[in-house]
Amino acid sequence: MDAFAEGTPCWVDVSLPDLEAGKRFYGELFGWTFGRARGMEDGHYTVAFSDGKRVAGLVAKRDGRMPTVWTIYFATPDADALSERIREAGGQMVREPLAVGRFGVMALAADPAGAVFGLWQAGEDLGFEKTGLPGSFCWTEVYTRDKERVDPFYETVFGFRGKDLPGDGVDFRLWSPAGSEPGADSAIGGRSVITDAFPAELPGHFLSYFSVGDCDETAATVVRLGGRVTAPPFDIDSGRMAGLLDNQGAYFAVLAEPKREPERAPEPVAGAESGEAEGAAATAEPAPEREAEQEST
């Protein structure tokens, strides 16, 4: 697998008060399995796997004052150089680049409006091994009250190319990687404006999405496991999504892609035996039934 291009989301992890409780929650919710904790010096950092592929990290908080939060990491070939660009563009470094053994170099930064994100300079660990499929990361977006400062910040630091979505409902900008044609087909994330509909104390933040097979079922499972639904399932152009809190207070979202329409059986070929056509139709299983048999995450 090749290294991720700079500015591409390449990893996501969650800081939790109770690591074992987090493993039980996300293990049942997404069907994740977990690698061995690396040890106390790494905050008992544990890697989550879906179908044997790396999808996320869970870490025990060392200080109860630290936020319980999911953090998105953007790839970079040079964390030091990127840190300098972040400062020059009006952001700040929350944690300077730090080598994590042979695995890579990590850092934490904040944009001019305070939203925190991570940087990852890959060593042996490149990041995600699975994305966009049920049980794995699929999207991220930053929520801000100050788009006039935040938009040029990310577009300068990472070279993102922005495209605003049309319409009066939501002020949302898609971000595509440097050198690409901006738009939905190439977008790797986005920016949304925090409006008066949100609590006044809500700070700028990133929201990470995970792909699921059934949004409504996932939301119900979150409640059963002790979490909360903050935005009940609703339909958007790219599928059906919901905003959720886990049972320790970490905020995330899930997205189920639209169900595909069942494929229509081809018309019989002129002169074909009618019995053969009927036999093929009887053994062809409709697409929705095949999807219903798959285990949901």
FENHU-V891580 format. One line per field, one symbol per residue. ss: DSSP state (H for helix, E for strand, L for the rest). phi: phi as a letter, one per 30 degrees, with the letter a starting at -180 (. if undefined). Layout:
ss->???
phi->???
//
This chain:
ss->LLLLLLLLEEEEEEEELLHHHHHHHHHHHHLLEELLLLLHHHLLLEEEEELLEEEEEEEELLLLLLLLEEEEEEELLLHHHHHHHHHHLLLEEEEEEEEELLLEEEEEEELLLLLEEEEEEELLLLLLLLLLLLLLEEEEEEEELLHHHHHHHHHHHLLLEEEELLLLLLLEEEEELLLLLLLLLLEEEEEEELLLLLLLLLLLEEEEEEELLLHHHHHHHHHHLLLEEEEEEEEELLEEEEEEELLLLLEEEEEELLLLLLLLLLLLLLLLLHHHHHHHHHHLLLHHHHHHHLLLL
phi->.ddddeidebabbbcbdbdddddddddddcidcbddddkddcihdbccbbhicdbabbbdddbddddcadbcccdadbdddddddddddjcbcdbdebdchddlbbabbbddcjdcbcbbcdcdcdkecbbicejbdbabaccbcbddcdeddddddcieccbdddjcdbdbbdccdeicddlddcdclabbcdcddcedddddaccccbdbdbdddddddedddjdbccbeebdbeckbbacbcddcjdcabbbcdedddddddddedejdddddddddddcddeedddddddddd
//
